Amino acid sequence: MWVYLIWILLGAVAGWLAGQLFKGHGFGFIVNVIVGIVGAFLGGWLFGLLGITTGGWIGSLITAVVGAVVLLWIISLFKKK
């Protein structure tokens, strides 16, 4: 049970960091969690294609942040201002 809480917090941190890196601000806890979790899947997939492996909490966080930044970049392509 506590593992799920850790993954939600990891997703929130990854989403928040991606918001800081990409747009300069976070999006709120719920959206940060969603962006971080989806970003973790996307980052894991991208890293797998490139043959990059990471381990531990720091590696998972880096993978999630990279994936979340890529996700935000893809969203920005469709969202013209």
HTML snippet that shows the backbone in 3Dmol.js (N, CA, C, O; Angstrom):
<script src="https://3Dmol.org/build/3Dmol-min.js"></script>
<div id="view" style="width:600px;height:400px;position:relative"></div>
<script>
const pdb = `
ATOM      1  N   MET A   1       0.819  -1.201   0.000  1.00  0.00           N
ATOM      2  CA  MET A   1       0.000   0.000   0.000  1.00  0.00           C
ATOM      3  C   MET A   1       0.857   1.256   0.000  1.00  0.00           C
ATOM      4  O   MET A   1       0.579   2.196  -0.746  1.00  0.00           O
ATOM      5  N   TRP A   2       1.906   1.284   0.835  1.00  0.00           N
ATOM      6  CA  TRP A   2       2.754   2.468   0.920  1.00  0.00           C
ATOM      7  C   TRP A   2       3.540   2.692  -0.368  1.00  0.00           C
ATOM      8  O   TRP A   2       3.949   3.817  -0.657  1.00  0.00           O
ATOM      9  N   VAL A   3       3.754   1.623  -1.146  1.00  0.00           N
ATOM     10  CA  VAL A   3       4.481   1.762  -2.410  1.00  0.00           C
ATOM     11  C   VAL A   3       3.693   2.647  -3.371  1.00  0.00           C
ATOM     12  O   VAL A   3       4.280   3.447  -4.100  1.00  0.00           O
ATOM     13  N   TYR A   4       2.365   2.508  -3.377  1.00  0.00           N
ATOM     14  CA  TYR A   4       1.538   3.334  -4.255  1.00  0.00           C
ATOM     15  C   TYR A   4       1.622   4.802  -3.863  1.00  0.00           C
ATOM     16  O   TYR A   4       1.655   5.679  -4.726  1.00  0.00           O
ATOM     17  N   LEU A   5       1.656   5.064  -2.585  1.00  0.00           N
ATOM     18  CA  LEU A   5       1.802   6.440  -2.114  1.00  0.00           C
ATOM     19  C   LEU A   5       3.139   7.024  -2.562  1.00  0.00           C
ATOM     20  O   LEU A   5       3.213   8.185  -2.964  1.00  0.00           O
ATOM     21  N   ILE A   6       4.182   6.223  -2.491  1.00  0.00           N
ATOM     22  CA  ILE A   6       5.500   6.687  -2.938  1.00  0.00           C
ATOM     23  C   ILE A   6       5.479   6.982  -4.430  1.00  0.00           C
ATOM     24  O   ILE A   6       6.052   7.981  -4.866  1.00  0.00           O
ATOM     25  N   TRP A   7       4.836   6.141  -5.215  1.00  0.00           N
ATOM     26  CA  TRP A   7       4.768   6.385  -6.658  1.00  0.00           C
ATOM     27  C   TRP A   7       3.944   7.630  -6.972  1.00  0.00           C
ATOM     28  O   TRP A   7       4.282   8.369  -7.897  1.00  0.00           O
ATOM     29  N   ILE A   8       2.885   7.872  -6.231  1.00  0.00           N
ATOM     30  CA  ILE A   8       2.099   9.095  -6.435  1.00  0.00           C
ATOM     31  C   ILE A   8       2.939  10.315  -6.099  1.00  0.00           C
ATOM     32  O   ILE A   8       2.920  11.303  -6.833  1.00  0.00           O
ATOM     33  N   LEU A   9       3.674  10.257  -5.001  1.00  0.00           N
ATOM     34  CA  LEU A   9       4.547  11.380  -4.636  1.00  0.00           C
ATOM     35  C   LEU A   9       5.662  11.561  -5.655  1.00  0.00           C
ATOM     36  O   LEU A   9       6.005  12.692  -5.999  1.00  0.00           O
ATOM     37  N   LEU A  10       6.233  10.463  -6.142  1.00  0.00           N
ATOM     38  CA  LEU A  10       7.257  10.537  -7.180  1.00  0.00           C
ATOM     39  C   LEU A  10       6.683  11.169  -8.446  1.00  0.00           C
ATOM     40  O   LEU A  10       7.338  11.992  -9.086  1.00  0.00           O
ATOM     41  N   GLY A  11       5.461  10.785  -8.805  1.00  0.00           N
ATOM     42  CA  GLY A  11       4.798  11.380  -9.963  1.00  0.00           C
ATOM     43  C   GLY A  11       4.548  12.865  -9.774  1.00  0.00           C
ATOM     44  O   GLY A  11       4.708  13.654 -10.705  1.00  0.00           O
ATOM     45  N   ALA A  12       4.154  13.243  -8.561  1.00  0.00           N
ATOM     46  CA  ALA A  12       3.911  14.663  -8.278  1.00  0.00           C
ATOM     47  C   ALA A  12       5.203  15.470  -8.391  1.00  0.00           C
ATOM     48  O   ALA A  12       5.215  16.559  -8.966  1.00  0.00           O
ATOM     49  N   VAL A  13       6.277  14.934  -7.845  1.00  0.00           N
ATOM     50  CA  VAL A  13       7.564  15.628  -7.921  1.00  0.00           C
ATOM     51  C   VAL A  13       8.031  15.717  -9.366  1.00  0.00           C
ATOM     52  O   VAL A  13       8.506  16.766  -9.800  1.00  0.00           O
ATOM     53  N   ALA A  14       7.902  14.630 -10.113  1.00  0.00           N
ATOM     54  CA  ALA A  14       8.316  14.633 -11.513  1.00  0.00           C
ATOM     55  C   ALA A  14       7.491  15.619 -12.327  1.00  0.00           C
ATOM     56  O   ALA A  14       8.038  16.355 -13.148  1.00  0.00           O
ATOM     57  N   GLY A  15       6.184  15.642 -12.108  1.00  0.00           N
ATOM     58  CA  GLY A  15       5.322  16.591 -12.819  1.00  0.00           C
ATOM     59  C   GLY A  15       5.642  18.025 -12.458  1.00  0.00           C
ATOM     60  O   GLY A  15       5.657  18.897 -13.327  1.00  0.00           O
ATOM     61  N   TRP A  16       5.899  18.280 -11.181  1.00  0.00           N
ATOM     62  CA  TRP A  16       6.251  19.631 -10.741  1.00  0.00           C
ATOM     63  C   TRP A  16       7.582  20.070 -11.356  1.00  0.00           C
ATOM     64  O   TRP A  16       7.704  21.191 -11.850  1.00  0.00           O
ATOM     65  N   LEU A  17       8.583  19.172 -11.322  1.00  0.00           N
ATOM     66  CA  LEU A  17       9.884  19.502 -11.916  1.00  0.00           C
ATOM     67  C   LEU A  17       9.761  19.748 -13.411  1.00  0.00           C
ATOM     68  O   LEU A  17      10.384  20.666 -13.945  1.00  0.00           O
ATOM     69  N   ALA A  18       8.962  18.937 -14.086  1.00  0.00           N
ATOM     70  CA  ALA A  18       8.763  19.138 -15.520  1.00  0.00           C
ATOM     71  C   ALA A  18       8.099  20.488 -15.785  1.00  0.00           C
ATOM     72  O   ALA A  18       8.461  21.182 -16.735  1.00  0.00           O
ATOM     73  N   GLY A  19       7.133  20.860 -14.952  1.00  0.00           N
ATOM     74  CA  GLY A  19       6.493  22.168 -15.086  1.00  0.00           C
ATOM     75  C   GLY A  19       7.480  23.297 -14.871  1.00  0.00           C
ATOM     76  O   GLY A  19       7.416  24.315 -15.559  1.00  0.00           O
ATOM     77  N   GLN A  20       8.386  23.131 -13.931  1.00  0.00           N
ATOM     78  CA  GLN A  20       9.404  24.148 -13.677  1.00  0.00           C
ATOM     79  C   GLN A  20      10.364  24.257 -14.855  1.00  0.00           C
ATOM     80  O   GLN A  20      10.743  25.360 -15.250  1.00  0.00           O
ATOM     81  N   LEU A  21      10.756  23.124 -15.414  1.00  0.00           N
ATOM     82  CA  LEU A  21      11.715  23.111 -16.513  1.00  0.00           C
ATOM     83  C   LEU A  21      11.105  23.577 -17.831  1.00  0.00           C
ATOM     84  O   LEU A  21      11.758  24.269 -18.612  1.00  0.00           O
ATOM     85  N   PHE A  22       9.863  23.200 -18.074  1.00  0.00           N
ATOM     86  CA  PHE A  22       9.272  23.461 -19.379  1.00  0.00           C
ATOM     87  C   PHE A  22       8.520  24.779 -19.449  1.00  0.00           C
ATOM     88  O   PHE A  22       8.704  25.543 -20.397  1.00  0.00           O
ATOM     89  N   LYS A  23       7.686  25.056 -18.475  1.00  0.00           N
ATOM     90  CA  LYS A  23       6.836  26.246 -18.550  1.00  0.00           C
ATOM     91  C   LYS A  23       7.145  27.277 -17.479  1.00  0.00           C
ATOM     92  O   LYS A  23       6.659  28.406 -17.546  1.00  0.00           O
ATOM     93  N   GLY A  24       7.935  26.907 -16.508  1.00  0.00           N
ATOM     94  CA  GLY A  24       8.287  27.862 -15.475  1.00  0.00           C
ATOM     95  C   GLY A  24       7.376  27.847 -14.257  1.00  0.00           C
ATOM     96  O   GLY A  24       7.570  28.646 -13.342  1.00  0.00           O
ATOM     97  N   HIS A  25       6.374  26.948 -14.219  1.00  0.00           N
ATOM     98  CA  HIS A  25       5.508  26.849 -13.040  1.00  0.00           C
ATOM     99  C   HIS A  25       4.843  25.490 -13.003  1.00  0.00           C
ATOM    100  O   HIS A  25       4.748  24.810 -14.024  1.00  0.00           O
ATOM    101  N   GLY A  26       4.388  25.099 -11.839  1.00  0.00           N
ATOM    102  CA  GLY A  26       3.677  23.840 -11.682  1.00  0.00           C
ATOM    103  C   GLY A  26       2.215  24.001 -12.060  1.00  0.00           C
ATOM    104  O   GLY A  26       1.763  25.102 -12.375  1.00  0.00           O
ATOM    105  N   PHE A  27       1.488  22.911 -12.028  1.00  0.00           N
ATOM    106  CA  PHE A  27       0.095  22.924 -12.469  1.00  0.00           C
ATOM    107  C   PHE A  27      -0.884  22.579 -11.368  1.00  0.00           C
ATOM    108  O   PHE A  27      -2.080  22.465 -11.636  1.00  0.00           O
ATOM    109  N   GLY A  28      -0.427  22.409 -10.142  1.00  0.00           N
ATOM    110  CA  GLY A  28      -1.282  21.945  -9.062  1.00  0.00           C
ATOM    111  C   GLY A  28      -1.029  20.469  -8.831  1.00  0.00           C
ATOM    112  O   GLY A  28      -0.581  19.763  -9.734  1.00  0.00           O
ATOM    113  N   PHE A  29      -1.311  20.006  -7.641  1.00  0.00           N
ATOM    114  CA  PHE A  29      -0.935  18.658  -7.238  1.00  0.00           C
ATOM    115  C   PHE A  29      -1.517  17.572  -8.142  1.00  0.00           C
ATOM    116  O   PHE A  29      -0.784  16.689  -8.587  1.00  0.00           O
ATOM    117  N   ILE A  30      -2.809  17.620  -8.417  1.00  0.00           N
ATOM    118  CA  ILE A  30      -3.462  16.554  -9.190  1.00  0.00           C
ATOM    119  C   ILE A  30      -2.901  16.477 -10.604  1.00  0.00           C
ATOM    120  O   ILE A  30      -2.564  15.392 -11.078  1.00  0.00           O
ATOM    121  N   VAL A  31      -2.798  17.611 -11.278  1.00  0.00           N
ATOM    122  CA  VAL A  31      -2.277  17.619 -12.647  1.00  0.00           C
ATOM    123  C   VAL A  31      -0.804  17.234 -12.658  1.00  0.00           C
ATOM    124  O   VAL A  31      -0.354  16.541 -13.571  1.00  0.00           O
ATOM    125  N   ASN A  32      -0.042  17.675 -11.650  1.00  0.00           N
ATOM    126  CA  ASN A  32       1.366  17.279 -11.565  1.00  0.00           C
ATOM    127  C   ASN A  32       1.500  15.766 -11.446  1.00  0.00           C
ATOM    128  O   ASN A  32       2.369  15.167 -12.080  1.00  0.00           O
ATOM    129  N   VAL A  33       0.645  15.146 -10.637  1.00  0.00           N
ATOM    130  CA  VAL A  33       0.679  13.690 -10.481  1.00  0.00           C
ATOM    131  C   VAL A  33       0.382  13.020 -11.817  1.00  0.00           C
ATOM    132  O   VAL A  33       1.084  12.089 -12.213  1.00  0.00           O
ATOM    133  N   ILE A  34      -0.647  13.485 -12.510  1.00  0.00           N
ATOM    134  CA  ILE A  34      -1.029  12.888 -13.790  1.00  0.00           C
ATOM    135  C   ILE A  34       0.089  13.050 -14.817  1.00  0.00           C
ATOM    136  O   ILE A  34       0.458  12.089 -15.493  1.00  0.00           O
ATOM    137  N   VAL A  35       0.627  14.264 -14.935  1.00  0.00           N
ATOM    138  CA  VAL A  35       1.722  14.511 -15.876  1.00  0.00           C
ATOM    139  C   VAL A  35       2.938  13.660 -15.506  1.00  0.00           C
ATOM    140  O   VAL A  35       3.588  13.096 -16.386  1.00  0.00           O
ATOM    141  N   GLY A  36       3.244  13.566 -14.231  1.00  0.00           N
ATOM    142  CA  GLY A  36       4.390  12.770 -13.785  1.00  0.00           C
ATOM    143  C   GLY A  36       4.223  11.293 -14.050  1.00  0.00           C
ATOM    144  O   GLY A  36       5.175  10.638 -14.475  1.00  0.00           O
ATOM    145  N   ILE A  37       3.042  10.746 -13.811  1.00  0.00           N
ATOM    146  CA  ILE A  37       2.813   9.322 -14.025  1.00  0.00           C
ATOM    147  C   ILE A  37       2.819   8.990 -15.514  1.00  0.00           C
ATOM    148  O   ILE A  37       3.463   8.029 -15.937  1.00  0.00           O
ATOM    149  N   VAL A  38       2.104   9.784 -16.307  1.00  0.00           N
ATOM    150  CA  VAL A  38       2.122   9.562 -17.756  1.00  0.00           C
ATOM    151  C   VAL A  38       3.537   9.771 -18.294  1.00  0.00           C
ATOM    152  O   VAL A  38       3.996   9.031 -19.165  1.00  0.00           O
ATOM    153  N   GLY A  39       4.218  10.784 -17.768  1.00  0.00           N
ATOM    154  CA  GLY A  39       5.597  11.032 -18.166  1.00  0.00           C
ATOM    155  C   GLY A  39       6.520   9.888 -17.812  1.00  0.00           C
ATOM    156  O   GLY A  39       7.455   9.597 -18.558  1.00  0.00           O
ATOM    157  N   ALA A  40       6.279   9.229 -16.684  1.00  0.00           N
ATOM    158  CA  ALA A  40       7.099   8.086 -16.294  1.00  0.00           C
ATOM    159  C   ALA A  40       6.951   6.948 -17.300  1.00  0.00           C
ATOM    160  O   ALA A  40       7.938   6.318 -17.679  1.00  0.00           O
ATOM    161  N   PHE A  41       5.723   6.688 -17.730  1.00  0.00           N
ATOM    162  CA  PHE A  41       5.517   5.661 -18.748  1.00  0.00           C
ATOM    163  C   PHE A  41       6.181   6.050 -20.061  1.00  0.00           C
ATOM    164  O   PHE A  41       6.857   5.234 -20.687  1.00  0.00           O
ATOM    165  N   LEU A  42       5.988   7.304 -20.478  1.00  0.00           N
ATOM    166  CA  LEU A  42       6.577   7.793 -21.721  1.00  0.00           C
ATOM    167  C   LEU A  42       8.099   7.773 -21.646  1.00  0.00           C
ATOM    168  O   LEU A  42       8.763   7.341 -22.588  1.00  0.00           O
ATOM    169  N   GLY A  43       8.652   8.237 -20.531  1.00  0.00           N
ATOM    170  CA  GLY A  43      10.098   8.226 -20.352  1.00  0.00           C
ATOM    171  C   GLY A  43      10.664   6.816 -20.344  1.00  0.00           C
ATOM    172  O   GLY A  43      11.711   6.561 -20.940  1.00  0.00           O
ATOM    173  N   GLY A  44       9.980   5.905 -19.675  1.00  0.00           N
ATOM    174  CA  GLY A  44      10.410   4.508 -19.662  1.00  0.00           C
ATOM    175  C   GLY A  44      10.414   3.906 -21.053  1.00  0.00           C
ATOM    176  O   GLY A  44      11.327   3.164 -21.416  1.00  0.00           O
ATOM    177  N   TRP A  45       9.388   4.228 -21.831  1.00  0.00           N
ATOM    178  CA  TRP A  45       9.302   3.735 -23.202  1.00  0.00           C
ATOM    179  C   TRP A  45      10.424   4.321 -24.053  1.00  0.00           C
ATOM    180  O   TRP A  45      11.098   3.596 -24.784  1.00  0.00           O
ATOM    181  N   LEU A  46      10.625   5.649 -23.955  1.00  0.00           N
ATOM    182  CA  LEU A  46      11.679   6.305 -24.729  1.00  0.00           C
ATOM    183  C   LEU A  46      13.066   5.801 -24.337  1.00  0.00           C
ATOM    184  O   LEU A  46      13.895   5.513 -25.201  1.00  0.00           O
ATOM    185  N   PHE A  47      13.313   5.695 -23.037  1.00  0.00           N
ATOM    186  CA  PHE A  47      14.613   5.198 -22.582  1.00  0.00           C
ATOM    187  C   PHE A  47      14.834   3.766 -23.050  1.00  0.00           C
ATOM    188  O   PHE A  47      15.955   3.393 -23.396  1.00  0.00           O
ATOM    189  N   GLY A  48      13.774   2.961 -23.065  1.00  0.00           N
ATOM    190  CA  GLY A  48      13.873   1.586 -23.550  1.00  0.00           C
ATOM    191  C   GLY A  48      14.241   1.538 -25.026  1.00  0.00           C
ATOM    192  O   GLY A  48      15.050   0.706 -25.438  1.00  0.00           O
ATOM    193  N   LEU A  49      13.647   2.435 -25.830  1.00  0.00           N
ATOM    194  CA  LEU A  49      13.982   2.494 -27.252  1.00  0.00           C
ATOM    195  C   LEU A  49      15.443   2.871 -27.468  1.00  0.00           C
ATOM    196  O   LEU A  49      16.093   2.388 -28.395  1.00  0.00           O
ATOM    197  N   LEU A  50      15.946   3.738 -26.600  1.00  0.00           N
ATOM    198  CA  LEU A  50      17.330   4.198 -26.726  1.00  0.00           C
ATOM    199  C   LEU A  50      18.326   3.269 -26.037  1.00  0.00           C
ATOM    200  O   LEU A  50      19.535   3.481 -26.140  1.00  0.00           O
ATOM    201  N   GLY A  51      17.845   2.252 -25.343  1.00  0.00           N
ATOM    202  CA  GLY A  51      18.715   1.316 -24.657  1.00  0.00           C
ATOM    203  C   GLY A  51      19.285   1.853 -23.353  1.00  0.00           C
ATOM    204  O   GLY A  51      20.299   1.353 -22.865  1.00  0.00           O
ATOM    205  N   ILE A  52      18.644   2.862 -22.789  1.00  0.00           N
ATOM    206  CA  ILE A  52      19.101   3.469 -21.538  1.00  0.00           C
ATOM    207  C   ILE A  52      18.376   2.789 -20.380  1.00  0.00           C
ATOM    208  O   ILE A  52      17.151   2.667 -20.392  1.00  0.00           O
ATOM    209  N   THR A  53      19.128   2.354 -19.397  1.00  0.00           N
ATOM    210  CA  THR A  53      18.520   1.765 -18.209  1.00  0.00           C
ATOM    211  C   THR A  53      18.865   2.615 -16.991  1.00  0.00           C
ATOM    212  O   THR A  53      19.977   3.129 -16.871  1.00  0.00           O
ATOM    213  N   THR A  54      17.913   2.752 -16.104  1.00  0.00           N
ATOM    214  CA  THR A  54      18.120   3.491 -14.860  1.00  0.00           C
ATOM    215  C   THR A  54      17.689   2.598 -13.711  1.00  0.00           C
ATOM    216  O   THR A  54      16.908   1.664 -13.894  1.00  0.00           O
ATOM    217  N   GLY A  55      18.197   2.888 -12.540  1.00  0.00           N
ATOM    218  CA  GLY A  55      17.830   2.097 -11.385  1.00  0.00           C
ATOM    219  C   GLY A  55      17.641   2.979 -10.169  1.00  0.00           C
ATOM    220  O   GLY A  55      18.199   4.074 -10.087  1.00  0.00           O
ATOM    221  N   GLY A  56      16.858   2.499  -9.236  1.00  0.00           N
ATOM    222  CA  GLY A  56      16.641   3.221  -7.993  1.00  0.00           C
ATOM    223  C   GLY A  56      15.661   4.364  -8.139  1.00  0.00           C
ATOM    224  O   GLY A  56      15.102   4.607  -9.208  1.00  0.00           O
ATOM    225  N   TRP A  57      15.471   5.061  -7.030  1.00  0.00           N
ATOM    226  CA  TRP A  57      14.508   6.159  -6.985  1.00  0.00           C
ATOM    227  C   TRP A  57      14.955   7.340  -7.833  1.00  0.00           C
ATOM    228  O   TRP A  57      14.135   7.968  -8.502  1.00  0.00           O
ATOM    229  N   ILE A  58      16.250   7.649  -7.810  1.00  0.00           N
ATOM    230  CA  ILE A  58      16.757   8.781  -8.572  1.00  0.00           C
ATOM    231  C   ILE A  58      16.624   8.520 -10.066  1.00  0.00           C
ATOM    232  O   ILE A  58      16.218   9.405 -10.819  1.00  0.00           O
ATOM    233  N   GLY A  59      16.959   7.319 -10.491  1.00  0.00           N
ATOM    234  CA  GLY A  59      16.809   6.954 -11.901  1.00  0.00           C
ATOM    235  C   GLY A  59      15.359   7.002 -12.344  1.00  0.00           C
ATOM    236  O   GLY A  59      15.056   7.456 -13.447  1.00  0.00           O
ATOM    237  N   SER A  60      14.465   6.537 -11.487  1.00  0.00           N
ATOM    238  CA  SER A  60      13.033   6.595 -11.805  1.00  0.00           C
ATOM    239  C   SER A  60      12.553   8.043 -11.895  1.00  0.00           C
ATOM    240  O   SER A  60      11.752   8.381 -12.767  1.00  0.00           O
ATOM    241  N   LEU A  61      13.037   8.886 -11.003  1.00  0.00           N
ATOM    242  CA  LEU A  61      12.650  10.291 -11.024  1.00  0.00           C
ATOM    243  C   LEU A  61      13.159  10.967 -12.288  1.00  0.00           C
ATOM    244  O   LEU A  61      12.426  11.734 -12.913  1.00  0.00           O
ATOM    245  N   ILE A  62      14.392  10.699 -12.674  1.00  0.00           N
ATOM    246  CA  ILE A  62      14.943  11.284 -13.894  1.00  0.00           C
ATOM    247  C   ILE A  62      14.159  10.825 -15.113  1.00  0.00           C
ATOM    248  O   ILE A  62      13.838  11.631 -15.987  1.00  0.00           O
ATOM    249  N   THR A  63      13.848   9.535 -15.176  1.00  0.00           N
ATOM    250  CA  THR A  63      13.063   8.990 -16.276  1.00  0.00           C
ATOM    251  C   THR A  63      11.693   9.655 -16.344  1.00  0.00           C
ATOM    252  O   THR A  63      11.238  10.028 -17.426  1.00  0.00           O
ATOM    253  N   ALA A  64      11.035   9.804 -15.202  1.00  0.00           N
ATOM    254  CA  ALA A  64       9.708  10.424 -15.158  1.00  0.00           C
ATOM    255  C   ALA A  64       9.765  11.894 -15.551  1.00  0.00           C
ATOM    256  O   ALA A  64       8.881  12.373 -16.261  1.00  0.00           O
ATOM    257  N   VAL A  65      10.783  12.616 -15.107  1.00  0.00           N
ATOM    258  CA  VAL A  65      10.905  14.036 -15.447  1.00  0.00           C
ATOM    259  C   VAL A  65      11.153  14.199 -16.941  1.00  0.00           C
ATOM    260  O   VAL A  65      10.526  15.043 -17.582  1.00  0.00           O
ATOM    261  N   VAL A  66      12.057  13.403 -17.505  1.00  0.00           N
ATOM    262  CA  VAL A  66      12.325  13.491 -18.946  1.00  0.00           C
ATOM    263  C   VAL A  66      11.057  13.174 -19.729  1.00  0.00           C
ATOM    264  O   VAL A  66      10.729  13.877 -20.685  1.00  0.00           O
ATOM    265  N   GLY A  67      10.350  12.134 -19.338  1.00  0.00           N
ATOM    266  CA  GLY A  67       9.106  11.786 -20.016  1.00  0.00           C
ATOM    267  C   GLY A  67       8.043  12.861 -19.870  1.00  0.00           C
ATOM    268  O   GLY A  67       7.307  13.136 -20.818  1.00  0.00           O
ATOM    269  N   ALA A  68       7.954  13.467 -18.701  1.00  0.00           N
ATOM    270  CA  ALA A  68       6.965  14.521 -18.484  1.00  0.00           C
ATOM    271  C   ALA A  68       7.294  15.760 -19.305  1.00  0.00           C
ATOM    272  O   ALA A  68       6.389  16.406 -19.834  1.00  0.00           O
ATOM    273  N   VAL A  69       8.575  16.102 -19.420  1.00  0.00           N
ATOM    274  CA  VAL A  69       8.967  17.245 -20.259  1.00  0.00           C
ATOM    275  C   VAL A  69       8.624  16.964 -21.718  1.00  0.00           C
ATOM    276  O   VAL A  69       8.117  17.843 -22.415  1.00  0.00           O
ATOM    277  N   VAL A  70       8.894  15.752 -22.183  1.00  0.00           N
ATOM    278  CA  VAL A  70       8.535  15.379 -23.561  1.00  0.00           C
ATOM    279  C   VAL A  70       7.025  15.450 -23.740  1.00  0.00           C
ATOM    280  O   VAL A  70       6.546  15.934 -24.765  1.00  0.00           O
ATOM    281  N   LEU A  71       6.273  14.974 -22.755  1.00  0.00           N
ATOM    282  CA  LEU A  71       4.811  15.036 -22.816  1.00  0.00           C
ATOM    283  C   LEU A  71       4.332  16.486 -22.909  1.00  0.00           C
ATOM    284  O   LEU A  71       3.468  16.799 -23.727  1.00  0.00           O
ATOM    285  N   LEU A  72       4.882  17.362 -22.085  1.00  0.00           N
ATOM    286  CA  LEU A  72       4.494  18.777 -22.133  1.00  0.00           C
ATOM    287  C   LEU A  72       4.867  19.407 -23.466  1.00  0.00           C
ATOM    288  O   LEU A  72       4.129  20.247 -23.982  1.00  0.00           O
ATOM    289  N   TRP A  73       6.003  19.014 -24.029  1.00  0.00           N
ATOM    290  CA  TRP A  73       6.411  19.533 -25.327  1.00  0.00           C
ATOM    291  C   TRP A  73       5.432  19.081 -26.415  1.00  0.00           C
ATOM    292  O   TRP A  73       5.048  19.872 -27.276  1.00  0.00           O
ATOM    293  N   ILE A  74       5.032  17.806 -26.373  1.00  0.00           N
ATOM    294  CA  ILE A  74       4.059  17.287 -27.361  1.00  0.00           C
ATOM    295  C   ILE A  74       2.734  18.033 -27.225  1.00  0.00           C
ATOM    296  O   ILE A  74       2.129  18.411 -28.228  1.00  0.00           O
ATOM    297  N   ILE A  75       2.287  18.244 -25.999  1.00  0.00           N
ATOM    298  CA  ILE A  75       1.041  18.984 -25.771  1.00  0.00           C
ATOM    299  C   ILE A  75       1.156  20.398 -26.316  1.00  0.00           C
ATOM    300  O   ILE A  75       0.207  20.914 -26.906  1.00  0.00           O
ATOM    301  N   SER A  76       2.311  21.031 -26.126  1.00  0.00           N
ATOM    302  CA  SER A  76       2.483  22.408 -26.611  1.00  0.00           C
ATOM    303  C   SER A  76       2.436  22.493 -28.132  1.00  0.00           C
ATOM    304  O   SER A  76       2.093  23.543 -28.676  1.00  0.00           O
ATOM    305  N   LEU A  77       2.772  21.415 -28.824  1.00  0.00           N
ATOM    306  CA  LEU A  77       2.698  21.415 -30.289  1.00  0.00           C
ATOM    307  C   LEU A  77       1.257  21.527 -30.766  1.00  0.00           C
ATOM    308  O   LEU A  77       0.986  22.131 -31.804  1.00  0.00           O
ATOM    309  N   PHE A  78       0.334  20.944 -30.008  1.00  0.00           N
ATOM    310  CA  PHE A  78      -1.076  20.959 -30.387  1.00  0.00           C
ATOM    311  C   PHE A  78      -1.818  22.159 -29.819  1.00  0.00           C
ATOM    312  O   PHE A  78      -2.907  22.495 -30.285  1.00  0.00           O
ATOM    313  N   LYS A  79      -1.245  22.795 -28.830  1.00  0.00           N
ATOM    314  CA  LYS A  79      -1.899  23.906 -28.146  1.00  0.00           C
ATOM    315  C   LYS A  79      -1.231  25.209 -28.567  1.00  0.00           C
ATOM    316  O   LYS A  79      -0.289  25.669 -27.922  1.00  0.00           O
ATOM    317  N   LYS A  80      -1.714  25.791 -29.633  1.00  0.00           N
ATOM    318  CA  LYS A  80      -1.156  27.038 -30.132  1.00  0.00           C
ATOM    319  C   LYS A  80      -1.822  28.211 -29.433  1.00  0.00           C
ATOM    320  O   LYS A  80      -3.032  28.217 -29.209  1.00  0.00           O
ATOM    321  N   LYS A  81      -1.010  29.202 -29.093  1.00  0.00           N
ATOM    322  CA  LYS A  81      -1.556  30.387 -28.418  1.00  0.00           C
ATOM    323  C   LYS A  81      -1.643  31.537 -29.374  1.00  0.00           C
ATOM    324  O   LYS A  81      -2.078  32.624 -28.995  1.00  0.00           O
TER     325      LYS A  81
END
`;
const viewer = $3Dmol.createViewer("view");
viewer.addModel(pdb, "pdb");
viewer.setStyle({}, {cartoon: {color: "spectrum"}});
viewer.zoomTo();
viewer.render();
</script>
